[in-house]
Amino acid sequence: MKKLLASVAACLGVLAIAGAAQASEVTFTFENPNADMPNGNFTTGGKCNGVSISSIDLCTIDENLGLTYTKNGIDLTAKAFNADGITDLMVDLAPHTSGLAIVSPGEASWEDQIQEEAGEAVLFEFKNQVSLEAMDFNAGADRECSDSGGEGPCGTFDLYVDGKFLSEFTAMDDMVFNSIIGSSFKFVATDPNGGFAIASMTVAETPIPGAAALLLSGLAGLGFNGSRRRKAA
């Protein structure tokens, strides 16, 4: 029994160290300077959904696949949606203070924010469960939310976590969340007078208490079975 308890303590120590290591934050940056580049499935410059974009802006080739990113061991896929279904996701890189946006059919070049009038939303899907820690939003005209200018404020959005509605929020610069845990996060624009681009997203891998519980259950079962064998002998 002492050996079993020692094994449990050692394994829990390993899990605690692993959980602490996993909890380090990772920021995916979608605006220049120092924007993270997606793994593929994009064109550069030209037109995005029929709308002219700058020579360094990116646009999805296959809108169903979205854009994929990998950073510090975390895998992320971003997809754009509008009222008619999946649409083109754009990475607005020129000039600075922009980021992930959406270009729906029939929009003008200045309507590349995520807007309520077109029913636009961005879905972030992670390979593993993460904790949402922070977001940075920008307004139109390549300005921050706090200095939105003539194209209107960043506005509001509904947040869905793993397909379930969480709450409505107001998009802001350097917005901090209280460790919202999930594997998918959908940001749906809800303000007819506003629109936003997503400059960055900060997440942290979540610790693995489920694995610890399974380990304890398994070790307890081994101990119980060993005890029964000794009594039977």
ZIPE-V947738 format. One record per residue. RES is the residue in three letters. SS is DSSP state (2 for helix, 1 for strand, 0 for the rest). PSI is psi in radians with two decimals (none if undefined). OMEGA is omega as a letter, one per 40 degrees, with the letter a starting at -180 (* if undefined). Layout:
res->{RES	RES}
ss->{SS	SS}
psi->{PSI	PSI}
omega->{OMEGA	OMEGA}
//
This chain:
res->{MET	LYS	LYS	LEU	LEU	ALA	SER	VAL	ALA	ALA	CYS	LEU	GLY	VAL	LEU	ALA	ILE	ALA	GLY	ALA	ALA	GLN	ALA	SER	GLU	VAL	THR	PHE	THR	PHE	GLU	ASN	PRO	ASN	ALA	ASP	MET	PRO	ASN	GLY	ASN	PHE	THR	THR	GLY	GLY	LYS	CYS	ASN	GLY	VAL	SER	ILE	SER	SER	ILE	ASP	LEU	CYS	THR	ILE	ASP	GLU	ASN	LEU	GLY	LEU	THR	TYR	THR	LYS	ASN	GLY	ILE	ASP	LEU	THR	ALA	LYS	ALA	PHE	ASN	ALA	ASP	GLY	ILE	THR	ASP	LEU	MET	VAL	ASP	LEU	ALA	PRO	HIS	THR	SER	GLY	LEU	ALA	ILE	VAL	SER	PRO	GLY	GLU	ALA	SER	TRP	GLU	ASP	GLN	ILE	GLN	GLU	GLU	ALA	GLY	GLU	ALA	VAL	LEU	PHE	GLU	PHE	LYS	ASN	GLN	VAL	SER	LEU	GLU	ALA	MET	ASP	PHE	ASN	ALA	GLY	ALA	ASP	ARG	GLU	CYS	SER	ASP	SER	GLY	GLY	GLU	GLY	PRO	CYS	GLY	THR	PHE	ASP	LEU	TYR	VAL	ASP	GLY	LYS	PHE	LEU	SER	GLU	PHE	THR	ALA	MET	ASP	ASP	MET	VAL	PHE	ASN	SER	ILE	ILE	GLY	SER	SER	PHE	LYS	PHE	VAL	ALA	THR	ASP	PRO	ASN	GLY	GLY	PHE	ALA	ILE	ALA	SER	MET	THR	VAL	ALA	GLU	THR	PRO	ILE	PRO	GLY	ALA	ALA	ALA	LEU	LEU	LEU	SER	GLY	LEU	ALA	GLY	LEU	GLY	PHE	ASN	GLY	SER	ARG	ARG	ARG	LYS	ALA	ALA}
ss->{0	2	2	2	2	2	2	2	2	2	2	2	2	2	2	2	2	2	2	2	2	2	0	0	1	1	1	1	1	0	0	0	0	0	0	0	0	0	0	0	0	1	1	1	0	0	1	1	0	0	1	1	0	0	0	0	0	1	1	1	0	0	0	0	0	0	1	1	1	1	1	0	0	1	1	1	1	1	1	1	1	1	0	0	1	1	1	1	1	1	1	1	0	0	0	0	0	0	1	1	1	1	1	0	0	0	0	0	2	2	2	0	0	1	1	0	0	0	0	0	1	1	1	1	1	1	1	1	1	1	1	1	1	1	1	1	1	1	1	0	0	0	1	1	2	2	2	0	2	2	2	0	0	0	0	1	1	1	1	1	1	0	0	1	1	1	1	1	1	1	0	0	0	0	1	1	1	1	1	1	1	1	1	1	1	1	1	1	1	0	0	0	0	0	1	1	1	1	1	1	1	1	1	1	1	0	0	0	2	2	2	2	2	2	2	2	2	2	2	2	2	2	2	2	2	2	2	2	2	2	2	2	0}
psi->{-0.70	-0.71	-0.67	-0.81	-0.65	-0.69	-0.72	-0.84	-0.75	-0.76	-0.69	-0.59	-0.73	-0.76	-0.66	-0.73	-0.75	-0.73	-0.70	-0.68	-0.67	-0.42	-0.05	2.46	2.56	2.27	2.12	2.09	2.20	-0.03	2.71	2.72	2.89	0.61	2.49	2.36	2.40	2.89	-0.37	-2.84	0.72	2.71	2.80	2.22	-3.01	-2.15	2.62	1.94	0.62	-0.05	2.30	2.35	2.94	2.94	-0.27	-0.08	2.66	2.64	2.46	2.51	-0.91	1.83	-0.44	-0.48	-0.44	-2.74	2.35	2.51	2.58	2.20	2.19	0.70	0.01	2.23	2.29	2.39	2.26	2.32	2.59	2.53	2.62	-3.00	-0.41	-0.03	-2.57	2.42	-3.09	2.30	2.31	2.50	1.81	1.84	-0.17	2.22	-2.70	-3.13	1.00	-2.09	-2.65	2.26	-3.11	2.39	1.87	2.70	2.39	-0.08	2.70	2.90	-0.48	0.02	0.54	0.19	3.07	1.97	2.59	-0.62	-0.43	0.10	0.68	2.58	2.70	2.31	2.21	2.13	2.28	2.56	-0.64	2.90	2.40	2.99	2.09	2.08	-0.69	2.71	2.62	2.13	2.64	2.74	-2.99	3.05	0.44	0.92	2.80	2.82	-0.66	-0.14	1.01	-0.51	-2.80	-0.31	0.12	2.96	3.01	-0.58	-2.76	2.86	2.67	2.40	2.17	2.26	2.08	0.71	-0.04	2.35	2.28	-1.02	2.92	2.43	2.81	2.17	2.34	2.91	2.42	1.00	2.26	2.33	2.82	1.12	1.17	2.06	2.32	-3.13	-0.15	2.48	2.09	2.20	1.95	2.06	2.37	0.09	1.97	-0.26	0.10	-3.13	2.63	2.71	2.73	1.95	-0.67	2.83	2.21	2.21	2.91	2.41	2.46	2.58	3.03	1.13	-0.52	-0.70	-0.65	-0.73	-0.73	-0.69	-0.81	-0.75	-0.77	-0.78	-0.65	-0.70	-0.72	-0.74	-0.72	-0.77	-0.68	-0.67	-0.71	-0.67	-0.68	-0.68	-0.67	-0.59	none}
omega->{i	i	i	i	i	i	i	a	a	a	i	i	i	i	i	i	i	i	i	i	a	a	i	a	i	i	i	a	a	i	i	e	i	i	i	a	i	a	a	i	i	i	i	i	i	a	i	a	i	a	i	i	a	a	i	i	a	i	a	i	i	a	i	a	a	i	a	i	i	a	i	i	i	a	a	i	i	i	a	i	i	a	a	a	a	i	a	i	a	i	a	a	a	e	a	i	i	i	i	i	a	i	i	a	i	i	i	a	a	i	a	i	i	a	a	a	i	a	a	a	i	i	i	i	a	a	i	i	i	i	i	a	a	i	i	a	i	i	i	i	i	i	i	a	a	a	a	i	a	a	i	a	i	i	a	i	i	i	i	i	a	i	a	i	i	a	i	a	i	a	a	i	i	a	a	i	a	i	i	a	i	i	i	a	a	a	a	a	a	a	a	a	a	i	a	i	a	a	a	i	a	i	i	i	a	i	a	i	i	i	i	i	i	i	i	i	a	a	i	i	i	a	a	i	i	i	a	i	i	i	i	i	*}
//
